[in-house]
Amino acid sequence: MDDINALIQTIAVAALPVIFAITLHEAAHGYAARYFGDPTAWLQGRISLNPLRHIDPVGTILIPVAILLFSGGDFLFGYAKPVPVNFGRLRHPKKDMLWVAVAGPGANLLMACLWALMFKLSWFLPQFFSTPLARMAEIGIIINCVLMVLNLLPLPPLDGGRIAVSLLPHRLAFKFAQLERWGFPILLVLLFTGILGAVMNPLVVFSARAIESIFGLY
C-alpha cells in the first residue's frame, strides 16, 4: 500500500512538468513555423499552449506512466503528437528549417530554467508547499534536459537532424535527409543497446548541473 501511495504521489507531482515539457516543445515548433511563413500548424489548431491539443495517448501518458512504474521516476521520457510543418512553405526553407527545429529544444531549455526558479522559490515557502514544489521542479529540470539533449542529436527526424540538414551543403543535406525513414528504428537500436543512454546521460547531467549552478541551487 505504501508503494502504491508513493507511486500515485510521484505521478501527481510529475504530471505537470512532463506534460508541459512534451507539449510546449511541439507548440514552439508551430509558433516558429508560422513566424517563418508556414501556417499549417496554425490552420490545424496546433499552435496552442493547451496541452490537450498536443497530447498523444501513448507517448504523453502511457509511456511516462510506465517508466514511472518501472523506474520510480529516475528517468522520464515521452512525446506528443508532432506538429505538422510544411518546410516547403517557409520563406527560406533550408535556412528557416534551422530555426523551426531549434524552437523545440529552445523551449525545453527555457522551461528547465523556469523550473529552476520554481525550485529556488520553494526554499521560501512553508514545507507543505515547498516539498512537492521542489520535487516537481526537480523533475521539470530533468525531463526538459532529457528532451533537449535527445532532440538535439543529429539524427533525422529529430530536431538535431533537421538542424544538420539546414547547415549542410545541398548535396550532403539531401543525402543526409534520406536517413529520416530509418531514424526511429536507429533510435530504438541505440536505446536497446545502451548506446543512447551512454551518449545522453553525461550530456543531460551536464545540462542539469549547469542550470542548477547558474541559478545557485547547490
N, CA, C and O of each residue as an XYZ file, in Angstrom:
872
protein
N       0.825     -1.209      0.000
C       0.000      0.000      0.000
C       0.858      1.257      0.000
O       0.555      2.230     -0.692
N       1.937      1.227      0.788
C       2.838      2.388      0.831
C       3.464      2.648     -0.530
O       3.605      3.793     -0.959
N       3.843      1.545     -1.211
C       4.443      1.690     -2.536
C       3.448      2.296     -3.523
O       3.813      3.132     -4.350
N       2.198      1.872     -3.429
C       1.167      2.394     -4.326
C       0.943      3.879     -4.067
O       0.838      4.673     -5.002
N       0.872      4.243     -2.799
C       0.686      5.655     -2.444
C       1.855      6.501     -2.926
O       1.665      7.611     -3.423
N       3.065      5.971     -2.776
C       4.251      6.700     -3.227
C       4.226      6.886     -4.744
O       4.592      7.945     -5.254
N       3.787      5.837     -5.463
C       3.711      5.915     -6.922
C       2.679      6.950     -7.352
O       2.926      7.742     -8.262
N       1.518      6.941     -6.692
C       0.470      7.909     -7.011
C       0.972      9.332     -6.781
O       0.712     10.227     -7.584
N       1.691      9.532     -5.683
C       2.240     10.857     -5.386
C       3.257     11.279     -6.439
O       3.289     12.438     -6.853
N       4.093     10.322     -6.873
C       5.099     10.628     -7.895
C       4.436     11.009     -9.208
O       4.848     11.971     -9.856
N       3.405     10.258     -9.609
C       2.697     10.564    -10.849
C       2.036     11.930    -10.760
O       2.078     12.709    -11.713
N       1.424     12.223     -9.615
C       0.746     13.508     -9.437
C       1.734     14.665     -9.535
O       1.430     15.697    -10.134
N       2.917     14.493     -8.945
C       3.917     15.560     -8.961
C       4.564     15.686    -10.339
O       4.891     16.791    -10.771
N       4.752     14.558    -11.033
C       5.449     14.569    -12.322
C       4.549     14.981    -13.479
O       5.045     15.408    -14.522
N       3.228     14.860    -13.312
C       2.310     15.054    -14.432
C       2.482     16.419    -15.091
O       2.614     16.503    -16.312
N       2.480     17.475    -14.305
C       2.540     18.824    -14.870
C       3.847     19.088    -15.618
O       3.796     19.515    -16.771
N       5.019     18.852    -15.012
C       6.256     19.124    -15.760
C       6.418     18.246    -16.989
O       6.935     18.710    -18.006
N       5.991     16.987    -16.924
C       6.142     16.093    -18.075
C       5.243     16.548    -19.220
O       5.698     16.659    -20.358
N       3.969     16.812    -18.927
C       3.024     17.203    -19.976
C       3.451     18.507    -20.635
O       3.430     18.621    -21.861
N       3.842     19.498    -19.824
C       4.235     20.774    -20.417
C       5.556     20.670    -21.166
O       5.728     21.324    -22.194
N       6.492     19.863    -20.676
C       7.770     19.699    -21.379
C       7.561     19.131    -22.774
O       8.200     19.559    -23.735
N       6.655     18.159    -22.872
C       6.416     17.492    -24.152
C       5.588     18.356    -25.084
O       5.934     18.523    -26.254
N       4.487     18.911    -24.568
C       3.552     19.616    -25.443
C       4.050     21.008    -25.846
O       3.847     21.419    -26.989
N       4.695     21.737    -24.940
C       5.187     23.059    -25.309
C       6.368     22.969    -26.274
O       6.617     23.895    -27.046
N       7.086     21.860    -26.227
C       8.131     21.608    -27.227
C       7.514     21.627    -28.625
O       8.037     22.264    -29.539
N       6.392     20.918    -28.773
C       5.738     20.862    -30.080
C       5.105     22.201    -30.442
O       5.188     22.637    -31.590
N       4.474     22.854    -29.468
C       3.860     24.155    -29.745
C       4.903     25.156    -30.240
O       4.616     25.973    -31.115
N       6.113     25.093    -29.682
C       7.180     26.006    -30.097
C       7.532     25.818    -31.571
O       7.795     26.790    -32.277
N       7.537     24.572    -32.031
C       7.773     24.328    -33.460
C       6.700     25.020    -34.298
O       6.994     25.642    -35.319
N       5.446     24.897    -33.845
C       4.348     25.505    -34.586
C       4.442     27.021    -34.636
O       4.225     27.629    -35.684
N       4.770     27.636    -33.488
C       4.933     29.087    -33.442
C       6.035     29.536    -34.403
O       5.865     30.493    -35.158
N       7.165     28.831    -34.360
C       8.290     29.205    -35.225
C       7.948     29.025    -36.691
O       8.280     29.872    -37.520
N       7.279     27.915    -37.016
C       6.916     27.661    -38.414
C       5.997     28.759    -38.945
O       6.175     29.227    -40.070
N       5.016     29.171    -38.142
C       4.121     30.242    -38.593
C       4.883     31.551    -38.769
O       4.652     32.288    -39.727
N       5.785     31.831    -37.846
C       6.562     33.070    -37.932
C       7.364     33.117    -39.230
O       7.505     34.176    -39.840
N       7.890     31.960    -39.651
C       8.734     31.922    -40.845
C       7.951     31.577    -42.113
O       8.548     31.316    -43.158
N       6.617     31.575    -42.027
C       5.822     31.508    -43.256
C       4.953     30.294    -43.468
O       4.193     30.263    -44.436
N       5.026     29.283    -42.606
C       4.202     28.087    -42.805
C       3.035     28.079    -41.812
O       3.257     27.892    -40.616
N       1.797     28.279    -42.280
C       0.651     28.333    -41.377
C      -0.008     26.980    -41.126
O      -1.085     26.926    -40.531
N       0.618     25.879    -41.571
C      -0.022     24.564    -41.495
C      -0.491     24.230    -40.082
O      -1.652     23.872    -39.884
N       0.392     24.342    -39.109
C       0.030     24.013    -37.726
C      -1.047     24.954    -37.204
O      -1.950     24.530    -36.484
N      -0.953     26.233    -37.567
C      -1.949     27.211    -37.128
C      -3.319     26.879    -37.692
O      -4.319     26.962    -36.979
N      -3.379     26.505    -38.966
C      -4.656     26.177    -39.595
C      -5.281     24.926    -38.988
O      -6.501     24.763    -39.023
N      -4.458     24.047    -38.436
C      -4.960     22.824    -37.807
C      -5.190     22.994    -36.313
O      -5.493     22.025    -35.617
N      -5.049     24.218    -35.815
C      -5.290     24.480    -34.402
C      -4.231     23.930    -33.479
O      -4.501     23.699    -32.300
N      -3.009     23.711    -33.995
C      -1.953     23.108    -33.192
C      -1.022     24.149    -32.571
O      -0.162     23.792    -31.767
N      -1.173     25.425    -32.925
C      -0.374     26.459    -32.265
C      -1.151     26.895    -31.033
O      -1.942     27.837    -31.077
N      -0.916     26.204    -29.953
C      -1.688     26.433    -28.728
C      -0.874     26.017    -27.527
O      -0.085     25.074    -27.601
N      -1.059     26.718    -26.412
C      -0.436     26.323    -25.151
C      -1.320     25.341    -24.390
O      -0.979     24.931    -23.281
N      -2.441     24.966    -24.974
C      -3.337     23.981    -24.364
C      -2.761     22.582    -24.576
O      -2.724     22.109    -25.712
N      -2.310     21.907    -23.516
C      -1.707     20.578    -23.675
C      -2.627     19.563    -24.343
O      -2.150     18.635    -24.997
N      -3.949     19.728    -24.188
C      -4.887     18.765    -24.754
C      -4.794     18.692    -26.273
O      -5.136     17.671    -26.871
N      -4.333     19.772    -26.898
C      -4.208     19.777    -28.361
C      -2.980     18.996    -28.832
O      -2.870     18.673    -30.014
N      -2.074     18.696    -27.933
C      -0.817     18.051    -28.323
C      -0.638     16.648    -27.731
O       0.252     15.905    -28.147
N      -1.478     16.292    -26.768
C      -1.293     15.018    -26.069
C      -1.470     13.828    -27.009
O      -2.449     13.749    -27.751
N      -0.525     12.919    -26.966
C      -0.630     11.627    -27.627
C      -0.879     10.595    -26.527
O      -0.076     10.496    -25.598
N      -1.969      9.821    -26.604
C      -2.294      8.904    -25.502
C      -1.154      7.971    -25.123
O      -0.961      7.671    -23.944
N      -0.405      7.515    -26.108
C       0.704      6.594    -25.828
C       1.936      7.357    -25.370
O       2.482      7.078    -24.302
N       2.375      8.320    -26.171
C       3.644      8.989    -25.899
C       3.616      9.960    -24.742
O       4.623     10.133    -24.056
N       2.456     10.611    -24.509
C       2.386     11.616    -23.458
C       1.909     11.050    -22.126
O       2.214     11.602    -21.069
N       1.160      9.948    -22.177
C       0.572      9.401    -20.951
C       1.101      7.999    -20.645
O       1.690      7.772    -19.587
N       0.890      7.060    -21.574
C       1.203      5.656    -21.287
C       2.685      5.418    -21.038
O       3.056      4.771    -20.059
N       3.537      5.941    -21.925
C       4.976      5.692    -21.789
C       5.550      6.333    -20.525
O       6.253      5.650    -19.781
N       5.280      7.631    -20.241
C       5.807      8.190    -18.989
C       5.310      7.476    -17.743
O       6.076      7.269    -16.802
N       4.014      7.090    -17.722
C       3.487      6.372    -16.556
C       4.163      5.018    -16.416
O       4.494      4.603    -15.306
N       4.375      4.315    -17.549
C       5.043      3.018    -17.496
C       6.470      3.157    -16.979
O       6.943      2.321    -16.209
N       7.155      4.221    -17.408
C       8.521      4.453    -16.930
C       8.527      4.711    -15.430
O       9.393      4.216    -14.707
N       7.546      5.495    -14.966
C       7.441      5.745    -13.527
C       7.192      4.442    -12.759
O       7.717      4.252    -11.662
N       6.395      3.557    -13.339
C       6.092      2.282    -12.685
C       7.340      1.429    -12.512
O       7.529      0.789    -11.478
N       8.190      1.426    -13.538
C       9.328      0.512    -13.531
C      10.638      1.136    -13.069
O      11.566      0.425    -12.685
N      10.716      2.490    -13.107
C      11.987      3.114    -12.730
C      11.872      4.010    -11.513
O      12.882      4.468    -10.979
N      10.631      4.267    -11.066
C      10.448      5.133     -9.912
C      10.731      6.595    -10.190
O      10.877      7.394     -9.265
N      10.810      6.950    -11.480
C      10.999      8.363    -11.821
C      12.445      8.778    -11.988
O      12.727      9.970    -12.109
N      13.389      7.809    -11.999
C      14.795      8.163    -12.186
C      15.064      8.679    -13.601
O      15.987      9.461    -13.827
N      14.243      8.227    -14.540
C      14.406      8.658    -15.925
C      13.021      8.767    -16.541
O      12.220      7.838    -16.432
N      12.732      9.881    -17.182
C      11.428     10.090    -17.785
C      11.593     10.420    -19.258
O      12.526     11.113    -19.663
N      10.656      9.901    -20.049
C      10.710     10.127    -21.488
C       9.298     10.050    -22.040
O       8.462      9.320    -21.506
N       9.028     10.783    -23.086
C       7.728     10.730    -23.729
C       7.734     11.616    -24.960
O       8.744     12.237    -25.291
N       6.605     11.665    -25.628
C       6.492     12.514    -26.810
C       5.041     12.903    -27.019
O       4.131     12.236    -26.527
N       4.832     13.986    -27.752
C       3.494     14.454    -28.088
C       3.241     14.221    -29.576
O       4.126     13.766    -30.301
N       2.030     14.535    -30.022
C       1.741     14.446    -31.448
C       2.598     15.486    -32.168
O       2.540     16.668    -31.828
N       3.387     15.069    -33.150
C       4.245     16.043    -33.838
C       3.420     17.149    -34.492
O       2.386     16.884    -35.105
N       3.882     18.377    -34.357
C       3.234     19.495    -35.027
C       3.563     19.429    -36.518
O       4.731     19.310    -36.887
N       2.533     19.506    -37.387
C       2.804     19.423    -38.826
C       3.517     20.680    -39.326
O       3.065     21.799    -39.082
N       4.624     20.484    -40.019
C       5.368     21.597    -40.611
C       5.629     21.272    -42.068
O       6.208     20.234    -42.387
N       5.203     22.160    -42.949
C       5.482     22.025    -44.375
C       6.679     22.916    -44.681
O       6.531     24.119    -44.892
N       7.863     22.316    -44.701
C       9.079     23.111    -44.860
C       9.116     23.844    -46.200
O       9.776     24.874    -46.333
N       8.404     23.306    -47.190
C       8.367     23.951    -48.493
C       7.638     25.288    -48.477
O       7.804     26.092    -49.394
N       6.832     25.537    -47.443
C       6.083     26.790    -47.358
C       6.831     27.858    -46.556
O       6.379     29.000    -46.472
N       7.963     27.493    -45.974
C       8.767     28.502    -45.282
C       9.343     29.475    -46.298
O       9.601     29.101    -47.442
N       9.546     30.720    -45.885
C      10.028     31.732    -46.823
C      11.400     31.362    -47.386
O      11.659     31.562    -48.573
N      12.271     30.830    -46.546
C      13.589     30.352    -46.980
C      13.744     28.937    -46.400
O      14.339     28.773    -45.335
N      13.217     27.920    -47.089
C      13.071     26.577    -46.493
C      14.323     26.038    -45.818
O      14.253     25.592    -44.673
N      15.456     26.065    -46.490
C      16.648     25.446    -45.914
C      17.164     26.226    -44.709
O      17.559     25.632    -43.705
N      17.159     27.549    -44.805
C      17.661     28.378    -43.711
C      16.677     28.408    -42.545
O      17.076     28.279    -41.388
N      15.394     28.577    -42.851
C      14.393     28.700    -41.793
C      14.136     27.387    -41.068
O      13.672     27.377    -39.928
N      14.444     26.267    -41.746
C      14.288     24.959    -41.105
C      15.076     24.898    -39.800
O      14.633     24.283    -38.830
N      16.237     25.533    -39.777
C      17.075     25.522    -38.577
C      16.332     26.136    -37.396
O      16.329     25.575    -36.301
N      15.698     27.295    -37.620
C      15.045     27.996    -36.514
C      13.787     27.272    -36.048
O      13.468     27.269    -34.859
N      13.079     26.661    -36.985
C      11.896     25.868    -36.601
C      12.335     24.676    -35.757
O      11.686     24.337    -34.767
N      13.444     24.039    -36.152
C      13.942     22.882    -35.407
C      14.471     23.283    -34.033
O      14.233     22.582    -33.050
N      15.189     24.410    -33.958
C      15.773     24.866    -32.691
C      14.695     25.260    -31.687
O      14.912     25.181    -30.478
N      13.534     25.684    -32.184
C      12.481     26.191    -31.296
C      12.067     25.170    -30.245
O      11.816     25.544    -29.099
N      11.990     23.881    -30.606
C      11.567     22.859    -29.644
C      12.546     22.692    -28.493
O      12.156     22.862    -27.338
N      13.819     22.362    -28.770
C      14.802     22.282    -27.689
C      14.969     23.601    -26.946
O      15.233     23.610    -25.744
N      14.816     24.724    -27.664
C      14.906     26.023    -27.003
C      13.805     26.196    -25.965
O      14.036     26.750    -24.890
N      12.606     25.718    -26.293
C      11.502     25.777    -25.335
C      11.807     24.925    -24.114
O      11.492     25.314    -22.990
N      12.425     23.756    -24.329
C      12.786     22.893    -23.194
C      13.844     23.548    -22.312
O      13.789     23.430    -21.088
N      14.810     24.239    -22.926
C      15.823     24.944    -22.144
C      15.176     26.043    -21.301
O      15.511     26.207    -20.128
N      14.252     26.791    -21.899
C      13.558     27.848    -21.170
C      12.759     27.269    -20.005
O      12.777     27.814    -18.902
N      12.052     26.155    -20.258
C      11.268     25.534    -19.188
C      12.153     24.992    -18.081
O      11.793     25.084    -16.908
N      13.299     24.430    -18.427
C      14.224     23.947    -17.399
C      14.663     25.095    -16.502
O      14.779     24.930    -15.287
N      14.910     26.263    -17.101
C      15.305     27.434    -16.313
C      14.151     27.918    -15.426
O      14.370     28.321    -14.284
N      12.940     27.877    -15.951
C      11.781     28.283    -15.157
C      11.561     27.334    -13.977
O      11.216     27.778    -12.882
N      11.755     26.044    -14.192
C      11.628     25.083    -13.094
C      12.743     25.291    -12.067
O      12.536     25.072    -10.874
N      13.913     25.708    -12.524
C      14.996     26.023    -11.578
C      14.587     27.195    -10.680
O      14.881     27.203     -9.485
N      13.910     28.177    -11.264
C      13.409     29.291    -10.464
C      12.349     28.808     -9.462
O      12.306     29.267     -8.321
N      11.497     27.872     -9.909
C      10.482     27.318     -9.004
C      11.138     26.569     -7.848
O      10.666     26.626     -6.713
N      12.234     25.864     -8.148
C      12.950     25.149     -7.100
C      13.484     26.134     -6.062
O      13.400     25.897     -4.857
N      14.033     27.241     -6.557
C      14.562     28.244     -5.633
C      13.440     28.892     -4.829
O      13.608     29.195     -3.648
N      12.296     29.103     -5.473
C      11.144     29.668     -4.780
C      10.692     28.766     -3.636
O      10.227     29.249     -2.603
N      10.829     27.458     -3.824
C      10.367     26.505     -2.806
C      11.108     26.683     -1.474
O      10.599     26.293     -0.423
N      12.302     27.270     -1.519
C      13.052     27.481     -0.283
C      12.349     28.455      0.663
O      12.572     28.428      1.873
N      11.512     29.303      0.107
C      10.906     30.365      0.899
C       9.439     30.098      1.246
O       8.755     30.970      1.782
N       8.967     28.902      0.942
C       7.576     28.556      1.192
C       7.460     27.609      2.380
O       8.435     26.950      2.742
N       6.284     27.532      2.990
C       6.069     26.544      4.055
C       6.293     25.137      3.525
O       6.088     24.883      2.338
N       6.707     24.225      4.384
C       7.066     22.873      3.960
C       5.938     22.174      3.230
O       6.187     21.371      2.330
N       4.685     22.469      3.608
C       3.539     21.834      2.963
C       3.544     22.088      1.458
O       3.144     21.228      0.672
N       4.007     23.290      1.060
C       4.090     23.637     -0.363
C       5.477     23.380     -0.925
O       5.619     22.987     -2.083
N       6.501     23.599     -0.109
C       7.862     23.573     -0.633
C       8.301     22.175     -1.064
O       8.980     22.028     -2.079
N       7.922     21.150     -0.307
C       8.380     19.792     -0.625
C       7.856     19.314     -1.974
O       8.659     18.889     -2.806
N       6.520     19.362     -2.239
C       6.055     18.932     -3.566
C       6.530     19.840     -4.690
O       6.796     19.360     -5.792
N       6.643     21.153     -4.436
C       7.112     22.062     -5.481
C       8.563     21.773     -5.832
O       8.930     21.788     -7.007
N       9.390     21.509     -4.831
C      10.801     21.198     -5.085
C      10.930     19.914     -5.899
O      11.744     19.837     -6.819
N      10.124     18.903     -5.558
C      10.173     17.635     -6.305
C       9.679     17.837     -7.727
O      10.255     17.294     -8.670
N       8.607     18.622     -7.886
C       8.079     18.914     -9.218
C       9.122     19.662    -10.050
O       9.323     19.357    -11.225
N       9.776     20.634     -9.436
C      10.797     21.406    -10.145
C      11.979     20.532    -10.534
O      12.529     20.670    -11.627
N      12.368     19.635     -9.638
C      13.473     18.719     -9.924
C      13.165     17.868    -11.145
O      14.007     17.703    -12.028
N      11.941     17.326    -11.191
C      11.528     16.525    -12.344
C      11.465     17.399    -13.593
O      11.861     16.971    -14.677
N      10.958     18.644    -13.434
C      10.871     19.548    -14.573
C      12.216     19.853    -15.189
O      12.341     19.908    -16.413
N      13.224     20.054    -14.358
C      14.573     20.317    -14.879
C      15.085     19.114    -15.650
O      15.609     19.256    -16.755
N      14.936     17.921    -15.067
C      15.479     16.717    -15.695
C      14.763     16.375    -16.992
O      15.413     16.123    -18.006
N      13.422     16.364    -16.974
C      12.698     15.964    -18.187
C      12.967     16.931    -19.327
O      13.067     16.515    -20.481
N      13.086     18.216    -19.018
C      13.365     19.179    -20.086
C      14.791     19.039    -20.609
O      15.035     19.225    -21.801
N      15.728     18.714    -19.731
C      17.099     18.471    -20.189
C      17.167     17.209    -21.046
O      17.884     17.169    -22.045
N      16.419     16.179    -20.652
C      16.375     14.941    -21.437
C      15.837     15.217    -22.835
O      16.437     14.803    -23.827
N      14.711     15.913    -22.915
C      14.106     16.186    -24.220
C      14.979     17.114    -25.060
O      15.062     16.952    -26.277
N      15.626     18.076    -24.424
C      16.507     18.978    -25.154
C      17.681     18.214    -25.762
O      17.972     18.347    -26.950
N      18.348     17.416    -24.938
C      19.522     16.666    -25.423
C      19.120     15.647    -26.476
O      19.774     15.531    -27.512
N      18.035     14.901    -26.214
C      17.593     13.887    -27.168
C      17.300     14.511    -28.525
O      17.740     14.001    -29.555
N      16.558     15.611    -28.525
C      16.148     16.197    -29.797
C      17.269     16.916    -30.522
O      17.147     17.208    -31.712
N      18.358     17.207    -29.827
C      19.500     17.835    -30.496
C      20.461     16.811    -31.100
O      21.431     17.191    -31.756
N      20.205     15.523    -30.887
C      21.050     14.506    -31.521
C      20.903     14.616    -33.035
O      19.783     14.746    -33.530
N      22.008     14.565    -33.784
C      21.954     14.787    -35.238
C      21.458     13.563    -36.001
O      22.200     12.939    -36.758
N      20.185     13.235    -35.783
C      19.580     12.081    -36.436
C      18.174     12.465    -36.912
O      17.292     12.714    -36.090
N      17.960     12.513    -38.227
C      16.594     12.769    -38.699
C      15.671     11.629    -38.227
O      16.096     10.473    -38.231
N      14.435     11.914    -37.826
C      13.719     13.191    -37.902
C      13.795     14.019    -36.615
O      12.975     14.916    -36.418
N      14.761     13.735    -35.739
C      14.926     14.568    -34.541
C      15.320     15.980    -34.957
O      15.791     16.206    -36.072
N      15.121     16.916    -34.052
C      15.420     18.314    -34.375
C      16.879     18.508    -34.756
O      17.193     19.317    -35.630
N      17.770     17.771    -34.107
C      19.183     17.867    -34.448
C      19.447     17.450    -35.880
O      20.329     18.000    -36.540
N      18.683     16.473    -36.367
C      18.801     16.066    -37.764
C      18.360     17.176    -38.698
O      18.994     17.419    -39.725
N      17.258     17.860    -38.339
C      16.786     18.987    -39.152
C      17.830     20.115    -39.164
O      18.067     20.746    -40.194
N      18.440     20.352    -38.010
C      19.469     21.391    -37.931
C      20.642     21.041    -38.839
O      21.177     21.902    -39.537
N      21.040     19.758    -38.822
C      22.153     19.319    -39.678
C      21.811     19.490    -41.147
O      22.644     19.947    -41.931
N      20.583     19.126    -41.528
C      20.160     19.288    -42.925
C      20.209     20.758    -43.328
O      20.597     21.087    -44.449
N      19.817     21.636    -42.415
C      19.829     23.069    -42.703
C      21.243     23.602    -42.900
O      21.465     24.495    -43.718
N      22.201     23.056    -42.152
C      23.566     23.583    -42.171
C      24.447     22.951    -43.241
O      25.399     23.580    -43.702
N      24.149     21.722    -43.641
C      24.988     21.021    -44.619
C      24.805     21.603    -46.020
O      23.745     22.149    -46.327
N      25.828     21.490    -46.875
C      25.655     21.870    -48.285
C      24.528     21.053    -48.921
O      24.218     19.957    -48.453
N      23.925     21.569    -49.964
C      22.710     20.982    -50.535
C      22.853     19.489    -50.849
O      21.972     18.696    -50.518
N      23.962     19.109    -51.487
C      24.109     17.704    -51.883
C      24.196     16.793    -50.667
O      23.545     15.749    -50.623
N      25.001     17.184    -49.677
C      25.121     16.384    -48.455
C      23.823     16.417    -47.651
O      23.433     15.418    -47.047
N      23.160     17.571    -47.648
C      21.905     17.698    -46.919
C      20.857     16.754    -47.481
O      20.125     16.117    -46.724
N      20.780     16.658    -48.798
C      19.809     15.768    -49.438
C      20.075     14.313    -49.062
O      19.149     13.568    -48.740
N      21.353     13.912    -49.105
C      21.693     12.529    -48.767
C      21.424     12.244    -47.290
O      20.913     11.182    -46.934
N      21.775     13.203    -46.442
C      21.572     13.014    -45.000
C      20.086     12.919    -44.669
O      19.696     12.147    -43.794
N      19.259     13.695    -45.359
C      17.820     13.688    -45.115
C      17.194     12.337    -45.435
O      16.130     12.006    -44.913
N      17.856     11.546    -46.300
C      17.313     10.232    -46.653
C      17.328      9.265    -45.473
O      16.666      8.228    -45.506
N      18.086      9.608    -44.431
C      18.126      8.757    -43.237
C      16.826      8.819    -42.435
O      16.604      8.005    -41.539
N      15.971      9.787    -42.759
C      14.787     10.007    -41.922
C      13.906      8.773    -41.831
O      13.350      8.494    -40.768
N      13.767      8.031    -42.918
C      12.909      6.838    -42.884
C      13.437      5.783    -41.918
O      12.683      4.944    -41.426
N      14.753      5.837    -41.651
C      15.361      4.869    -40.736
C      15.619      5.460    -39.352
O      16.146      4.781    -38.470
N      15.252      6.709    -39.167
C      15.594      7.397    -37.922
C      15.044      6.719    -36.680
O      15.781      6.499    -35.718
N      13.754      6.382    -36.686
C      13.151      5.790    -35.500
C      13.707      4.395    -35.218
O      14.025      4.107    -34.064
N      13.842      3.507    -36.222
C      14.488      2.206    -35.955
C      15.903      2.352    -35.419
O      16.303      1.622    -34.513
N      16.670      3.297    -35.977
C      18.031      3.521    -35.485
C      17.998      3.953    -34.027
O      18.805      3.500    -33.216
N      17.056      4.834    -33.702
C      16.922      5.314    -32.326
C      16.600      4.163    -31.374
O      17.140      4.102    -30.270
N      15.727      3.254    -31.797
C      15.376      2.102    -30.967
C      16.582      1.185    -30.754
O      16.801      0.683    -29.651
N      17.363      0.971    -31.819
C      18.563      0.139    -31.691
C      19.541      0.767    -30.706
O      20.096      0.080    -29.848
N      19.750      2.073    -30.835
C      20.649      2.777    -29.914
C      20.141      2.698    -28.478
O      20.926      2.588    -27.537
N      18.803      2.757    -28.318
C      18.215      2.689    -26.983
C      18.432      1.327    -26.347
O      18.889      1.237    -25.208
N      18.105      0.264    -27.079
C      18.152     -1.075    -26.503
C      19.570     -1.629    -26.390
O      19.799     -2.580    -25.643
N      20.512     -1.057    -27.112
C      21.910     -1.485    -26.972
C      22.641     -0.701    -25.889
O      23.784     -1.009    -25.549
N      21.967      0.323    -25.349
C      22.584      1.121    -24.300
C      23.436      2.265    -24.809
O      23.952      3.060    -24.023
N      23.588      2.353    -26.135
C      24.425      3.414    -26.702
C      23.779      4.775    -26.482
O      24.462      5.752    -26.173
N      22.456      4.835    -26.643
C      21.753      6.109    -26.480
C      21.933      6.650    -25.058
O      22.210      7.833    -24.860
N      21.773      5.774    -24.088
C      21.954      6.200    -22.701
C      23.382      6.633    -22.416
O      23.610      7.604    -21.695
N      24.344      5.911    -22.984
C      25.749      6.249    -22.755
C      26.099      7.615    -23.327
O      26.930      8.335    -22.774
N      25.455      7.967    -24.449
C      25.696      9.265    -25.070
C      24.944     10.377    -24.339
O      25.487     11.451    -24.081
N      23.684     10.092    -24.012
C      22.828     11.135    -23.461
C      23.084     11.445    -21.996
O      23.078     12.610    -21.600
N      23.307     10.420    -21.190
C      23.377     10.639    -19.736
C      24.387     11.708    -19.324
O      24.040     12.588    -18.537
N      25.628     11.665    -19.827
C      26.574     12.723    -19.425
C      26.117     14.109    -19.868
O      26.325     15.091    -19.155
N      25.492     14.193    -21.048
C      25.038     15.484    -21.551
C      23.852     16.009    -20.742
O      23.758     17.207    -20.473
N      22.946     15.106    -20.356
C      21.796     15.502    -19.537
C      22.264     15.976    -18.169
O      21.809     17.006    -17.670
N      23.182     15.213    -17.562
C      23.706     15.583    -16.246
C      24.428     16.915    -16.323
O      24.249     17.772    -15.457
N      25.250     17.097    -17.362
C      25.968     18.363    -17.527
C      24.998     19.531    -17.673
O      25.180     20.580    -17.055
N      23.955     19.338    -18.503
C      22.977     20.409    -18.728
C      22.246     20.769    -17.439
O      22.097     21.944    -17.104
N      21.791     19.738    -16.719
C      21.059     19.983    -15.468
C      21.950     20.660    -14.438
O      21.518     21.595    -13.764
N      23.195     20.195    -14.308
C      24.120     20.789    -13.336
C      24.456     22.225    -13.705
O      24.598     23.076    -12.827
N      24.586     22.501    -15.002
C      24.888     23.867    -15.438
C      23.744     24.811    -15.076
O      23.976     25.918    -14.589
N      22.509     24.369    -15.316
C      21.345     25.191    -14.976
C      21.255     25.394    -13.471
O      21.010     26.505    -13.001
N      21.455     24.317    -12.716
C      21.408     24.417    -11.255
C      22.495     25.351    -10.736
O      22.273     26.100     -9.785
N      23.670     25.308    -11.360
C      24.761     26.182    -10.942
C      24.451     27.649    -11.239
O      24.697     28.524    -10.409
N      23.908     27.909    -12.435
C      23.571     29.282    -12.824
C      22.568     29.895    -11.859
O      22.654     31.077    -11.526
N      21.609     29.074    -11.409
C      20.557     29.577    -10.527
C      20.893     29.379     -9.051
O      20.060     29.630     -8.181
N      22.117     28.929     -8.773
C      22.571     28.808     -7.398
C      21.800     27.796     -6.587
O      21.462     28.052     -5.431
N      21.514     26.640     -7.181
C      20.725     25.629     -6.475
C      21.578     24.672     -5.665
O      21.050     23.846     -4.921
N      22.890     24.775     -5.802
C      23.777     23.941     -4.974
C      25.127     24.616     -4.787
O      26.005     24.067     -4.121
